[in-house]
Amino acid sequence: MSLDEQLAELLAQLGVVLEDPAEELAPSPPPVTFQRLSQRPTSTETNPEIEDDEDVLPFALEGDGAVDEEARGEAELSLFQTSREHYGVFYRLDLVTGTPQLRIFLPESQGAIKMRCYLVRAAIGSPVRDWFLSTRAHDGSSAYAETREMTEQHLLFAAGESLKRLFWLGEPDRMEFPAEIEVERLL
């Protein structure tokens, strides 16, 4: 008697009935396949099928070439925060090639994602951009070199606070902001 038969006999004495392995099991469902969706067109000029402005996306998508290389760059340093002043808003602050980039995510009632995302950067010539350039250009002592990363963390936090305040002093719905920042809607 095999081990399986011995186990079945023992379990039968306890009142347990095993399924007959010869019974036909239900057929398995067909495998799931995925299709790659085509990219949604962004202008009526590139796709004549678009009939009205409602089909045109009001923001830049990473894949459509509208977002520049600096925005896609790898972050050297990142900070994440939730807003204490605006319900449901959170921030991602990155230092990319020595330039602070603030992404502001806020809830939206429209659309499938239900979120907006704005990329906020200091305008060229504004003091916030110069902070990081000057710390990197300074060729000081070895002690300064050891504290450079900590200095950049504190500067990034300060830059983020400045960019946030300037953003909220503007009007996101109308995309009107103070001249010291450049704002791009990503989502």
TORLUM-987608 format. One record per residue (C-alpha): x, y, z; residue number from 1. Coordinates in Angstrom, 3 decimals. Example, Ala and Ser with C-alpha at 12.3 -4.5 7.8 and 13.67 -1.06 7.14 Angstrom:
BEGIN
<<12.300,-4.500,7.800>,1>
<<13.670,-1.060,7.140>,2>
//
This chain:
BEGIN
<<0.000,0.000,0.000>,1>
<<1.384,3.420,-1.014>,2>
<<1.769,6.317,1.336>,3>
<<-1.127,8.171,-0.368>,4>
<<-3.410,5.167,0.081>,5>
<<-2.425,4.850,3.742>,6>
<<-3.162,8.538,4.302>,7>
<<-6.531,8.243,2.534>,8>
<<-7.470,5.217,4.676>,9>
<<-6.482,6.987,7.892>,10>
<<-8.419,10.123,6.945>,11>
<<-11.459,8.012,5.938>,12>
<<-11.517,6.542,9.445>,13>
<<-11.700,10.130,10.720>,14>
<<-14.568,10.898,8.347>,15>
<<-12.576,12.920,5.815>,16>
<<-13.352,12.203,2.172>,17>
<<-10.644,13.102,-0.325>,18>
<<-11.412,14.277,-3.835>,19>
<<-10.810,11.759,-6.543>,20>
<<-7.728,12.934,-8.438>,21>
<<-9.172,11.416,-11.590>,22>
<<-12.076,13.897,-11.539>,23>
<<-11.823,16.491,-14.249>,24>
<<-10.896,19.875,-12.867>,25>
<<-12.565,22.987,-14.246>,26>
<<-10.680,24.339,-17.235>,27>
<<-8.329,27.147,-16.365>,28>
<<-9.213,30.609,-17.635>,29>
<<-7.451,31.793,-20.768>,30>
<<-4.191,33.646,-20.144>,31>
<<-4.432,37.401,-19.748>,32>
<<-2.891,39.357,-22.574>,33>
<<-1.969,43.001,-22.577>,34>
<<-2.083,45.375,-25.483>,35>
<<0.052,48.442,-25.741>,36>
<<-2.199,51.475,-25.999>,37>
<<-1.339,54.090,-28.543>,38>
<<-0.235,57.464,-27.254>,39>
<<-3.028,60.011,-27.109>,40>
<<-2.531,62.828,-29.622>,41>
<<-2.026,66.274,-28.162>,42>
<<-3.081,68.613,-30.922>,43>
<<-5.594,68.886,-33.720>,44>
<<-2.763,69.644,-36.133>,45>
<<-1.113,66.254,-35.596>,46>
<<-4.393,64.321,-35.616>,47>
<<-7.355,65.433,-37.735>,48>
<<-9.680,63.076,-35.803>,49>
<<-9.725,65.484,-32.856>,50>
<<-12.760,67.667,-33.284>,51>
<<-12.764,69.986,-30.294>,52>
<<-10.469,71.454,-27.664>,53>
<<-11.773,69.116,-24.941>,54>
<<-9.684,66.277,-26.396>,55>
<<-6.441,68.267,-26.196>,56>
<<-4.510,67.716,-22.986>,57>
<<-3.980,70.958,-21.041>,58>
<<-0.604,69.828,-19.740>,59>
<<2.677,68.295,-20.806>,60>
<<3.284,64.567,-20.808>,61>
<<6.742,63.167,-20.296>,62>
<<6.549,61.086,-23.460>,63>
<<5.373,63.851,-25.795>,64>
<<8.625,65.832,-25.801>,65>
<<7.112,68.874,-24.087>,66>
<<8.973,68.259,-20.814>,67>
<<12.621,69.328,-21.054>,68>
<<15.651,67.201,-20.192>,69>
<<16.390,69.131,-16.983>,70>
<<12.966,68.163,-15.597>,71>
<<13.650,64.504,-16.390>,72>
<<17.117,64.548,-14.848>,73>
<<18.078,62.312,-11.972>,74>
<<17.725,63.902,-8.554>,75>
<<20.892,64.278,-6.504>,76>
<<18.843,64.998,-3.404>,77>
<<15.082,64.697,-2.700>,78>
<<12.729,65.810,0.056>,79>
<<9.056,64.840,0.442>,80>
<<6.438,66.757,2.434>,81>
<<2.716,66.994,2.959>,82>
<<1.238,70.459,3.127>,83>
<<0.158,71.827,6.482>,84>
<<-1.751,74.662,4.809>,85>
<<-3.480,72.969,1.857>,86>
<<-5.528,69.801,2.378>,87>
<<-4.486,66.850,0.222>,88>
<<-1.428,68.589,-1.239>,89>
<<2.023,67.060,-1.110>,90>
<<5.391,68.160,-2.378>,91>
<<8.453,66.542,-3.889>,92>
<<11.533,68.721,-3.864>,93>
<<14.542,67.630,-5.933>,94>
<<17.976,69.016,-6.595>,95>
<<18.761,68.246,-10.252>,96>
<<22.078,69.411,-11.730>,97>
<<22.375,72.025,-9.022>,98>
<<18.897,73.455,-9.602>,99>
<<15.920,73.031,-7.239>,100>
<<12.748,71.535,-8.740>,101>
<<9.495,71.474,-6.803>,102>
<<6.643,69.214,-7.853>,103>
<<3.317,70.084,-6.297>,104>
<<0.654,67.385,-6.323>,105>
<<-2.871,68.480,-5.510>,106>
<<-6.254,66.771,-5.623>,107>
<<-8.500,67.290,-8.630>,108>
<<-12.132,66.267,-9.018>,109>
<<-11.874,65.796,-12.805>,110>
<<-10.126,63.072,-14.798>,111>
<<-9.106,59.505,-14.103>,112>
<<-6.009,60.315,-12.035>,113>
<<-7.819,62.836,-9.804>,114>
<<-4.545,64.713,-9.274>,115>
<<-2.736,67.699,-10.729>,116>
<<1.014,68.064,-10.764>,117>
<<2.930,71.277,-11.277>,118>
<<6.668,71.568,-11.826>,119>
<<7.978,74.755,-10.206>,120>
<<11.500,76.022,-10.817>,121>
<<13.295,79.248,-10.009>,122>
<<13.435,81.508,-13.051>,123>
<<16.814,82.084,-14.657>,124>
<<18.474,85.040,-12.963>,125>
<<16.562,84.622,-9.695>,126>
<<18.650,84.382,-6.505>,127>
<<17.409,80.865,-5.644>,128>
<<19.184,79.418,-8.688>,129>
<<22.423,81.137,-7.716>,130>
<<22.498,79.651,-4.201>,131>
<<23.489,76.205,-5.418>,132>
<<25.773,77.429,-8.175>,133>
<<27.795,79.460,-5.693>,134>
<<28.135,76.609,-3.170>,135>
<<29.362,74.292,-5.929>,136>
<<31.719,76.864,-7.424>,137>
<<33.366,77.587,-4.077>,138>
<<36.662,75.738,-3.799>,139>
<<37.278,75.996,-0.088>,140>
<<38.832,73.921,2.640>,141>
<<38.362,70.194,3.110>,142>
<<36.105,71.033,6.081>,143>
<<33.817,72.995,3.745>,144>
<<33.826,70.129,1.239>,145>
<<32.706,67.771,4.030>,146>
<<29.780,70.039,4.937>,147>
<<28.756,70.857,1.358>,148>
<<26.059,68.132,1.221>,149>
<<24.513,69.247,4.511>,150>
<<24.629,72.850,3.293>,151>
<<22.841,71.865,0.090>,152>
<<20.160,70.006,2.074>,153>
<<19.414,73.123,4.113>,154>
<<19.506,75.341,1.028>,155>
<<17.163,72.947,-0.779>,156>
<<14.690,73.110,2.095>,157>
<<14.836,76.924,2.071>,158>
<<14.499,77.027,-1.722>,159>
<<11.467,74.731,-1.491>,160>
<<9.765,77.019,1.015>,161>
<<10.386,79.995,-1.260>,162>
<<9.112,78.170,-4.368>,163>
<<5.992,76.977,-2.509>,164>
<<5.113,80.459,-1.298>,165>
<<5.640,81.981,-4.723>,166>
<<3.488,79.248,-6.300>,167>
<<0.586,79.814,-3.885>,168>
<<0.810,83.598,-4.428>,169>
<<0.036,82.894,-8.074>,170>
<<-3.120,81.509,-9.656>,171>
<<-2.670,77.865,-10.679>,172>
<<-6.021,77.658,-12.491>,173>
<<-5.004,80.524,-14.772>,174>
<<-1.289,79.604,-14.817>,175>
<<-0.301,83.088,-13.633>,176>
<<2.643,83.253,-11.235>,177>
<<5.270,85.702,-9.970>,178>
<<8.147,86.333,-12.396>,179>
<<10.676,84.676,-10.069>,180>
<<9.347,81.188,-10.840>,181>
<<8.638,79.113,-13.935>,182>
<<5.642,76.774,-13.619>,183>
<<4.666,73.930,-15.903>,184>
<<1.633,71.694,-15.443>,185>
<<2.701,68.052,-15.777>,186>
<<-0.607,66.337,-14.895>,187>
//
